[in-house]
Amino acid sequence: EIKIMFLALLTVRNGEKFLTKSVSEVDAYLRSKNFPGGYEIVIVADSRSSDKTVEVANALPKNYPAVRVIPGVTGGKGGAVKQGMRASRGDIRLFSDADNSTSPDHFDRMELLFKQGYDVVISSRDPKDARGAGRDVEEPWYREIFANVGNLIIQILGVWGIWDTQNGFKGFTAKAADKIFSALTIKGWAFDVEVLVLAKRNKYRLGVIPILWKYEADSKVTLGSYVEVFKDVFRIRWNIITGRYARLNPPKFSQ
């Protein structure tokens, strides 16, 4: 049972058009769950947004009391998630893409695994990770190619055996979140890979749920984002080789 509080973390840049709708959906879902200790929705709103994202975010607590807004320049998606996770009070902490490309009700399956004692539960769009996973439509060809090539690099250099490391819907117990995100070094898109490296290093029990992913045409992931991920995956591998993670936490990692 989730006894105290649940965190839903949304990180957003240039999300003026969809942020209110997304928060409404997340809030309605969490309200229906009746968590004994309640819930909070933390929004890390990037002040570098070229639209009115920050203004929209700051107005949300008036209608959604569970919302807490953290503004600032975080240095990338990984930096934003780290900041939100470390500022939260939830016993179970979930971060999700602000456009709800993975609908919040997918947490129902995560909840079952947390009740079974899992420390970290991720979602996957790849049926090789979990039966029933998939997407509502195929992504553009260039994203499919880069995703497939990138996954091979990620598996070889970072986290073997996980076919979808990048889906933005991951849950953690408070203990696991505190340990992992205090040691996180990658501020960009490859932070997901480092999260899983740190989860494995600390021998956390890791579960995977299948999701039906909704492709958004205005996604912020570009070709440049994939190149950035590739570079950061090599940095993660270098951290493993040089023992940087061993200096951040007691050595339990054998990869």
Rosetta silent file (secondary structure, phi, psi, omega in degrees, C-alpha in Angstrom):
SEQUENCE: EIKIMFLALLTVRNGEKFLTKSVSEVDAYLRSKNFPGGYEIVIVADSRSSDKTVEVANALPKNYPAVRVIPGVTGGKGGAVKQGMRASRGDIRLFSDADNSTSPDHFDRMELLFKQGYDVVISSRDPKDARGAGRDVEEPWYREIFANVGNLIIQILGVWGIWDTQNGFKGFTAKAADKIFSALTIKGWAFDVEVLVLAKRNKYRLGVIPILWKYEADSKVTLGSYVEVFKDVFRIRWNIITGRYARLNPPKFSQ
SCORE:     score description
SCORE:     0.000 S_00000001
   1 L     0.000  138.160  174.395    0.000    0.000    0.000 S_00000001
   2 L   -83.027  107.667 -165.086    1.178    3.518   -0.780 S_00000001
   3 L   -89.795  -30.162 -171.019    0.816    4.947    2.698 S_00000001
   4 L  -115.280  -71.201 -172.573    1.873    8.584    2.594 S_00000001
   5 L  -149.106  148.069  178.176    2.270   10.492   -0.633 S_00000001
   6 E  -115.477  135.387  176.501    2.584   10.034   -4.371 S_00000001
   7 E  -108.190  130.787  165.749    4.587   12.339   -6.613 S_00000001
   8 E  -113.204  117.880 -176.826    3.840   12.962  -10.275 S_00000001
   9 E  -106.407  124.831  176.039    6.693   14.972  -11.765 S_00000001
  10 E  -117.561  125.560  173.424    6.270   16.853  -15.030 S_00000001
  11 E  -107.966  135.496 -170.913    9.213   18.651  -16.631 S_00000001
  12 E  -146.545  137.467  171.854    8.283   21.094  -19.342 S_00000001
  13 L  -135.913  130.511 -177.909    9.813   23.556  -21.791 S_00000001
  14 L    55.191   49.001 -177.973    7.703   25.374  -24.373 S_00000001
  15 L  -114.443   24.632 -177.575    4.604   23.532  -23.206 S_00000001
  16 L   -52.937  -39.108 -171.649    2.122   26.395  -23.077 S_00000001
  17 L   -72.359  -29.962 -172.113   -0.318   24.692  -25.441 S_00000001
  18 L  -118.826   -8.566 -170.817   -0.701   21.384  -23.600 S_00000001
  19 H   -61.625  -45.690 -178.334    0.389   21.871  -19.984 S_00000001
  20 H   -61.744  -44.311  179.202   -3.017   22.732  -18.512 S_00000001
  21 H   -62.060  -43.359 -178.969   -4.710   19.790  -20.252 S_00000001
  22 H   -63.361  -45.570 -179.744   -1.965   17.409  -19.111 S_00000001
  23 H   -63.832  -38.237  177.502   -2.135   18.537  -15.499 S_00000001
  24 H   -59.466  -43.464  179.728   -5.925   18.227  -15.561 S_00000001
  25 H   -66.431  -43.864 -179.541   -5.626   14.607  -16.729 S_00000001
  26 H   -65.674  -43.864 -178.842   -2.939   13.725  -14.176 S_00000001
  27 H   -63.567  -42.695  179.806   -4.813   15.401  -11.323 S_00000001
  28 H   -62.840  -40.646  179.442   -8.094   13.636  -12.176 S_00000001
  29 H   -65.374  -48.780 -176.721   -6.326   10.274  -12.271 S_00000001
  30 H   -66.541  -35.396  177.698   -4.465   10.770   -8.995 S_00000001
  31 H   -63.086  -36.106 -179.044   -7.572   12.077   -7.251 S_00000001
  32 H   -70.364  -18.991 -177.429   -9.388    8.885   -8.252 S_00000001
  33 H   -78.775  -23.596  178.601   -6.660    6.772   -6.606 S_00000001
  34 L    54.251   48.955  176.129   -7.381    8.081   -3.098 S_00000001
  35 L   -60.908  132.840 -175.115   -3.834    7.640   -1.826 S_00000001
  36 L   -53.753  -36.846 -179.223   -3.987    7.711    2.009 S_00000001
  37 L   -98.105    6.082 -179.628   -1.388   10.476    2.247 S_00000001
  38 L    85.475 -162.764 -177.569   -2.519   12.371   -0.818 S_00000001
  39 E  -153.448  161.790  173.133   -0.393   13.343   -3.781 S_00000001
  40 E  -133.349  148.425  174.856    1.601   16.203   -5.218 S_00000001
  41 E  -117.570  108.206 -178.486    2.200   17.235   -8.807 S_00000001
  42 E   -97.753  126.675  177.861    5.562   18.937   -9.159 S_00000001
  43 E  -112.680  119.505  172.943    6.152   20.906  -12.346 S_00000001
  44 E   -95.853  103.066 -174.088    9.693   21.910  -13.231 S_00000001
  45 E   -99.273  116.102 -175.852    9.036   24.765  -15.663 S_00000001
  46 E   -70.630  119.623 -178.103   12.070   25.799  -17.701 S_00000001
  47 L   -71.263   -7.581  175.790   12.506   29.565  -17.560 S_00000001
  48 L   -84.261   -0.534 -179.873   14.233   29.432  -20.969 S_00000001
  49 L   -56.546  140.382 -179.080   10.891   28.622  -22.612 S_00000001
  50 L   -89.970   -1.766  177.407   10.134   30.942  -25.520 S_00000001
  51 L  -115.485 -155.779 -175.337    6.383   30.835  -24.827 S_00000001
  52 L   -99.952   33.383 -179.305    4.302   31.349  -21.664 S_00000001
  53 H   -54.202  -48.736 -176.601    5.074   27.984  -20.082 S_00000001
  54 H   -64.020  -42.548  179.158    6.181   29.474  -16.764 S_00000001
  55 H   -63.554  -43.323  178.553    3.167   31.788  -16.543 S_00000001
  56 H   -62.216  -44.504 -179.850    0.783   28.929  -17.347 S_00000001
  57 H   -61.993  -44.690 -177.485    2.476   26.697  -14.765 S_00000001
  58 H   -65.014  -23.337  179.938    2.352   29.378  -12.056 S_00000001
  59 H   -83.319  -16.625 -172.814   -1.396   29.810  -12.600 S_00000001
  60 H   -66.010  -37.226 -178.473   -2.188   26.098  -12.160 S_00000001
  61 H   -59.658  -20.733  178.586   -2.143   25.864   -8.331 S_00000001
  62 H   -63.112  -38.522 -179.750   -5.230   28.099   -8.190 S_00000001
  63 L  -100.896  -18.097 -178.081   -7.330   25.339   -9.749 S_00000001
  64 L  -130.684   88.879 -173.878   -5.151   22.368   -8.794 S_00000001
  65 L   -59.455  -21.463 -178.997   -3.997   22.694   -5.160 S_00000001
  66 L   -76.981   -9.359 -176.018   -1.731   19.650   -5.437 S_00000001
  67 E   -80.060  134.446  171.858    0.483   21.432   -7.974 S_00000001
  68 E  -127.623  128.969 -174.986    3.849   22.823   -6.891 S_00000001
  69 E  -106.147  130.960  175.334    5.910   24.733   -9.460 S_00000001
  70 E  -117.465  105.266  178.487    9.696   24.833   -9.508 S_00000001
  71 E   -86.454  165.835  173.642   11.009   27.369  -12.045 S_00000001
  72 E   141.403  167.098  175.061   14.586   27.693  -13.186 S_00000001
  73 L   -93.202  115.963 -171.358   17.259   26.812  -15.710 S_00000001
  74 L  -105.271   -8.260  178.129   18.119   23.188  -15.084 S_00000001
  75 L    84.389   15.468  178.147   20.581   22.448  -17.868 S_00000001
  76 L   129.844  176.044 -177.051   18.453   19.888  -19.688 S_00000001
  77 H   -61.373  -43.619  179.615   15.835   17.189  -19.172 S_00000001
  78 H   -63.016  -39.956  177.939   18.010   15.202  -16.786 S_00000001
  79 H   -64.135  -38.063  179.544   18.749   18.266  -14.703 S_00000001
  80 H   -67.366  -44.404  179.686   15.046   19.085  -14.482 S_00000001
  81 H   -64.487  -42.508  178.326   14.063   15.574  -13.407 S_00000001
  82 H   -59.138  -45.964 -178.842   16.861   15.486  -10.824 S_00000001
  83 H   -61.965  -45.025 -179.451   15.752   18.814   -9.390 S_00000001
  84 H   -67.352  -41.526 -179.561   12.104   17.752   -9.179 S_00000001
  85 H   -64.063  -41.551 -177.134   12.831   14.325   -7.720 S_00000001
  86 H   -75.509  -19.709  179.233   15.074   15.684   -5.005 S_00000001
  87 H   -90.748   -5.380 -172.870   12.567   18.401   -4.098 S_00000001
  88 L   -86.779  166.453 -179.340    9.651   15.992   -3.744 S_00000001
  89 L  -118.610    4.885 -172.147    8.146   14.414   -0.639 S_00000001
  90 L   -72.756  143.687  172.259    6.511   11.373   -2.210 S_00000001
  91 L   -73.932  -32.591  171.079    6.972    7.808   -0.997 S_00000001
  92 E  -119.630  127.887 -173.908    6.453    6.754   -4.609 S_00000001
  93 E  -123.318  118.875 -177.800    7.861    9.169   -7.190 S_00000001
  94 E  -115.654  129.629  169.415    6.897    9.032  -10.829 S_00000001
  95 E  -109.080  142.901 -173.621    8.240   11.253  -13.565 S_00000001
  96 E  -141.256  148.889  174.275    6.286   11.554  -16.774 S_00000001
  97 E   -61.894  139.237 -173.433    6.510   13.496  -20.025 S_00000001
  98 L   -68.841  -15.874  178.611    4.440   16.637  -19.726 S_00000001
  99 L   -88.730    2.842  179.956    2.494   15.898  -22.904 S_00000001
 100 L    56.471   37.096  175.107    1.140   12.645  -21.369 S_00000001
 101 L   -61.997  -25.110  165.700    2.369   10.586  -24.316 S_00000001
 102 L  -108.868  114.222 -173.345    2.183    7.803  -21.724 S_00000001
 103 L   -65.823  145.881 -174.850   -1.212    8.218  -20.082 S_00000001
 104 H   -60.661  -25.481 -178.157   -1.187    8.453  -16.273 S_00000001
 105 H   -68.948   -7.583  173.440   -3.423    5.402  -15.808 S_00000001
 106 H   -64.602  -16.417  178.055   -0.457    3.220  -16.802 S_00000001
 107 H   -64.250  -21.886  179.082    0.583    3.632  -13.177 S_00000001
 108 H   -53.215  -41.835  179.846   -2.061    1.031  -12.258 S_00000001
 109 H   -72.641  -36.621  177.041    0.314   -1.666  -13.496 S_00000001
 110 H   -61.349  -41.870 -176.375    3.283   -0.040  -11.769 S_00000001
 111 H   -57.322  -39.380  179.312    1.387    0.019   -8.484 S_00000001
 112 H   -60.993  -39.602 -179.493    1.033   -3.762   -8.524 S_00000001
 113 H   -72.100  -39.345  176.845    4.805   -4.168   -8.825 S_00000001
 114 H   -61.072  -38.214  178.362    5.550   -1.660   -6.068 S_00000001
 115 H   -66.681  -22.021  177.896    3.209   -3.623   -3.796 S_00000001
 116 L   -88.698    1.076  174.903    5.284   -6.727   -4.635 S_00000001
 117 L   102.138   10.192  177.132    8.455   -5.027   -3.394 S_00000001
 118 L   -72.298  146.698 -179.925    9.983   -3.551   -6.530 S_00000001
 119 L   -94.931  -35.221 -178.433   12.181   -0.472   -6.012 S_00000001
 120 E  -134.663  131.785  177.477   12.171    0.896   -9.571 S_00000001
 121 E  -130.148  123.546  178.950    9.519    0.327  -12.235 S_00000001
 122 E  -112.383  166.902  176.945    9.962    1.557  -15.795 S_00000001
 123 E  -113.243  152.946 -179.196    7.703    1.474  -18.837 S_00000001
 124 E  -137.140  142.102  174.579    8.561    0.165  -22.265 S_00000001
 125 L   -94.715    1.255 -174.047    7.207    0.613  -25.763 S_00000001
 126 L  -107.396  121.772 -179.064    9.091   -2.467  -26.940 S_00000001
 127 L   -62.737  -15.428  176.311    7.401   -5.906  -26.764 S_00000001
 128 L   -71.314  -23.157  175.758   10.831   -7.475  -26.204 S_00000001
 129 L   -85.829  -40.320 -175.587   10.799   -5.857  -22.748 S_00000001
 130 L  -154.766  129.031 -179.378    7.174   -6.560  -21.890 S_00000001
 131 L   -61.137  132.652  179.828    4.390   -8.379  -23.721 S_00000001
 132 L    98.993   -6.470  179.257    1.716   -5.994  -24.955 S_00000001
 133 L   -71.813  152.669  178.487    3.980   -2.977  -25.370 S_00000001
 134 E   175.405 -166.957 -178.090    3.612   -0.877  -28.501 S_00000001
 135 E  -136.507  151.954 -179.110    2.760    2.464  -30.093 S_00000001
 136 L   -72.550  -33.788  175.262   -0.400    3.928  -31.529 S_00000001
 137 L  -142.693  158.057  176.611    1.419    4.983  -34.731 S_00000001
 138 L   -72.110  145.688  175.859    4.903    4.530  -36.089 S_00000001
 139 L   -76.681  166.318  174.917    7.357    7.356  -35.509 S_00000001
 140 L   -54.642  149.332 -173.083    9.056    9.148  -38.433 S_00000001
 141 H   -55.373  -39.007 -176.569   11.605    6.917  -40.182 S_00000001
 142 H   -67.956  -32.471  177.854   14.621    8.879  -38.959 S_00000001
 143 H   -72.243  -35.898  176.941   13.524    8.506  -35.334 S_00000001
 144 H   -62.259  -45.498 -178.440   13.021    4.766  -35.795 S_00000001
 145 H   -64.225  -50.192 -178.856   16.537    4.376  -37.266 S_00000001
 146 H   -63.704  -36.319  179.481   18.244    6.504  -34.637 S_00000001
 147 H   -65.234  -42.270 -178.837   16.296    4.794  -31.866 S_00000001
 148 H   -67.772  -45.321  178.059   17.338    1.319  -33.048 S_00000001
 149 H   -64.059  -44.731 -178.919   20.995    2.247  -33.517 S_00000001
 150 H   -60.919  -38.372 -178.945   20.999    4.142  -30.252 S_00000001
 151 H   -64.755  -38.305  177.625   19.539    1.226  -28.343 S_00000001
 152 H   -62.364  -42.750  178.461   22.323   -1.074  -29.521 S_00000001
 153 H   -63.449  -44.073 -179.178   24.915    1.444  -28.343 S_00000001
 154 H   -61.606  -42.892 -178.757   23.109    1.885  -25.035 S_00000001
 155 H   -67.160  -39.318 -178.217   22.926   -1.858  -24.422 S_00000001
 156 H   -70.299  -41.653 -172.829   26.587   -2.431  -25.253 S_00000001
 157 H   -97.526  -22.196 -172.017   27.950    0.498  -23.274 S_00000001
 158 L  -123.367  -74.340 -171.274   25.380    1.083  -20.560 S_00000001
 159 L  -127.539  102.325 -178.987   22.460   -1.175  -19.690 S_00000001
 160 L   -75.649  139.940  170.511   22.296   -4.624  -21.235 S_00000001
 161 L    93.695   -1.991  176.231   18.943   -6.322  -21.696 S_00000001
 162 L  -113.455  121.067 -172.843   16.595   -3.310  -21.719 S_00000001
 163 L   -89.024  -19.101  177.078   15.249   -2.453  -25.161 S_00000001
 164 L  -133.478   92.589  179.826   13.524    0.800  -24.297 S_00000001
 165 L   -87.436  -15.871 -164.767   15.518    2.864  -21.823 S_00000001
 166 L  -101.198   -5.206 -178.321   14.163    6.232  -22.923 S_00000001
 167 L   -64.810  133.363 -172.123   10.414    6.208  -22.360 S_00000001
 168 L   -85.991   60.650  178.008    9.566    9.067  -20.035 S_00000001
 169 E  -154.175   90.558 -173.836    7.427    7.256  -17.476 S_00000001
 170 E  -134.361  140.105 -177.814    9.450    5.804  -14.600 S_00000001
 171 E  -120.877  151.308 -175.252    8.608    5.236  -10.944 S_00000001
 172 E  -144.212  146.235  165.296   10.777    4.933   -7.830 S_00000001
 173 E   -70.364  161.778 -179.603   10.426    4.347   -4.124 S_00000001
 174 H   -59.686  -40.779 -179.174   11.637    7.325   -2.084 S_00000001
 175 H   -62.088  -46.219 -179.742   14.744    5.400   -1.006 S_00000001
 176 H   -66.676  -41.543 -179.653   15.680    4.488   -4.567 S_00000001
 177 H   -61.992  -45.007 -179.555   14.937    7.985   -5.876 S_00000001
 178 H   -61.466  -42.965 -177.921   17.093    9.652   -3.221 S_00000001
 179 H   -68.388  -47.090 -174.914   20.009    7.307   -3.892 S_00000001
 180 H   -70.484  -48.779 -171.836   19.826    7.422   -7.685 S_00000001
 181 H   -79.381  -16.924  172.703   19.133   11.093   -8.274 S_00000001
 182 H   -72.484  -23.526 -178.450   21.692   12.308   -5.748 S_00000001
 183 L   -99.457   -3.335 -175.592   24.317   10.519   -7.872 S_00000001
 184 L   -65.803  132.379 -179.961   22.977   11.560  -11.293 S_00000001
 185 L  -115.520  -21.979 -175.886   25.563   13.397  -13.416 S_00000001
 186 L   -86.836  123.674 -178.032   23.970   13.527  -16.880 S_00000001
 187 L   -95.188  -13.986 -176.679   21.794   16.602  -17.428 S_00000001
 188 L   -94.119 -158.251 -173.642   20.651   15.819  -20.972 S_00000001
 189 L   -65.607  -24.449 -177.443   18.423   13.204  -22.604 S_00000001
 190 L   -79.088    5.566  179.105   20.685   10.267  -21.713 S_00000001
 191 H   -58.417  -31.236  178.739   19.911   10.687  -18.029 S_00000001
 192 H   -57.205  -40.037  179.954   17.452    7.762  -18.389 S_00000001
 193 H   -65.310  -45.679 -179.963   20.383    5.481  -19.175 S_00000001
 194 H   -63.741  -36.784  176.094   22.351    6.692  -16.169 S_00000001
 195 H   -56.416  -45.019 -178.029   19.287    6.206  -13.960 S_00000001
 196 H   -72.231  -35.627  174.509   19.159    2.540  -14.968 S_00000001
 197 H   -59.704  -45.723 -179.315   22.918    2.102  -14.555 S_00000001
 198 H   -68.505  -34.972  176.778   22.634    3.470  -11.020 S_00000001
 199 H   -63.296  -45.160  178.929   19.577    1.319  -10.293 S_00000001
 200 H   -66.994  -39.568 -179.351   21.459   -1.811  -11.334 S_00000001
 201 H   -60.497  -37.548 -179.913   24.580   -0.711   -9.490 S_00000001
 202 L   -88.501    5.657  176.354   22.622   -0.412   -6.263 S_00000001
 203 L    59.314   36.067  176.085   20.971   -3.789   -6.905 S_00000001
 204 L   -74.984  147.353  178.083   17.473   -2.356   -6.813 S_00000001
 205 L   -75.707  118.137 -170.787   14.667   -4.660   -7.846 S_00000001
 206 E  -111.560  124.067  178.087   13.713   -3.418  -11.315 S_00000001
 207 E  -115.165  158.190 -179.889   10.363   -4.079  -12.988 S_00000001
 208 E  -130.389  132.850  173.461    9.048   -3.264  -16.462 S_00000001
 209 E  -113.931  149.614  175.411    5.468   -2.617  -17.542 S_00000001
 210 E   -81.976  145.811  175.723    4.212   -2.480  -21.147 S_00000001
 211 L  -133.820  153.763  170.144    2.680    0.750  -22.395 S_00000001
 212 E  -100.243  107.784 -170.949    0.825    1.870  -25.480 S_00000001
 213 E   -88.570  138.627 -179.444    2.701    5.017  -26.373 S_00000001
 214 L  -102.427  113.892 -178.796    1.053    7.992  -28.046 S_00000001
 215 L   -74.198  132.321  177.134    3.299    9.720  -30.562 S_00000001
 216 L  -110.277  122.899 -176.064    3.242   13.513  -30.451 S_00000001
 217 L   -64.473  -26.123 -179.057    4.253   15.270  -33.686 S_00000001
 218 L   -97.097   27.910  178.117    5.574   18.303  -31.806 S_00000001
 219 L   -57.167  146.584 -179.156    7.924   16.232  -29.642 S_00000001
 220 L   -82.221   -4.179 -179.705   11.059   18.062  -28.505 S_00000001
 221 L   -79.350  119.794 -177.432   13.271   15.088  -29.434 S_00000001
 222 L  -118.524  177.408  175.166   15.293   16.000  -32.540 S_00000001
 223 H   -59.174  -38.024  177.564   18.167   14.469  -34.498 S_00000001
 224 H   -62.502  -32.589  178.130   20.465   16.617  -32.391 S_00000001
 225 H   -64.147  -39.870  179.306   18.959   15.053  -29.283 S_00000001
 226 H   -65.204  -41.112  178.181   19.980   11.588  -30.480 S_00000001
 227 H   -61.658  -41.746  178.013   23.544   12.753  -31.116 S_00000001
 228 H   -60.632  -42.433  178.804   23.606   14.214  -27.613 S_00000001
 229 H   -60.879  -45.811 -179.184   22.422   10.894  -26.184 S_00000001
 230 H   -58.081  -44.849 -179.776   25.175    8.989  -28.005 S_00000001
 231 H   -61.970  -44.088 -177.215   27.841   11.325  -26.602 S_00000001
 232 H   -69.999  -30.267  177.226   26.470   11.060  -23.074 S_00000001
 233 H   -63.952  -37.181  175.852   26.280    7.264  -23.231 S_00000001
 234 H   -66.660  -35.258  176.534   30.041    7.239  -23.836 S_00000001
 235 H   -65.047  -39.408  178.210   30.434    9.542  -20.825 S_00000001
 236 H   -62.626  -43.788  179.033   28.393    7.090  -18.756 S_00000001
 237 H   -61.642  -40.042  178.998   30.624    4.230  -19.893 S_00000001
 238 H   -64.170  -38.516  176.711   33.679    6.261  -18.973 S_00000001
 239 H   -61.662  -38.797  177.710   32.186    6.859  -15.516 S_00000001
 240 H   -65.050  -47.204 -176.672   31.771    3.097  -15.121 S_00000001
 241 H   -63.372  -42.562 -175.445   35.346    2.385  -16.271 S_00000001
 242 H   -84.782   -3.579  176.914   36.940    5.065  -14.090 S_00000001
 243 L    79.433   19.775 -178.828   34.907    4.146  -11.018 S_00000001
 244 H   -61.246  -41.118 -179.605   33.130    7.466  -10.680 S_00000001
 245 H   -67.385  -30.843  177.638   29.894    5.786   -9.598 S_00000001
 246 H   -66.081  -29.823  178.496   31.832    3.736   -7.042 S_00000001
 247 H   -78.728  -25.759 -179.577   33.007    6.996   -5.467 S_00000001
 248 H   -79.321  -33.600  179.974   29.465    8.372   -5.373 S_00000001
 249 L  -139.534  160.931  177.536   27.971    5.291   -3.652 S_00000001
 250 L   -56.326  138.557 -174.373   29.369    2.136   -2.004 S_00000001
 251 L   -67.563  115.773  175.459   30.655   -0.244   -4.698 S_00000001
 252 L  -136.288   13.383 -168.081   28.045   -2.873   -5.625 S_00000001
 253 L  -106.162  132.294 -176.203   28.325   -2.723   -9.386 S_00000001
 254 L  -119.007    4.452 -175.221   29.755   -5.513  -11.519 S_00000001
 255 L   -72.774    0.000    0.000   28.917   -4.436  -15.069 S_00000001
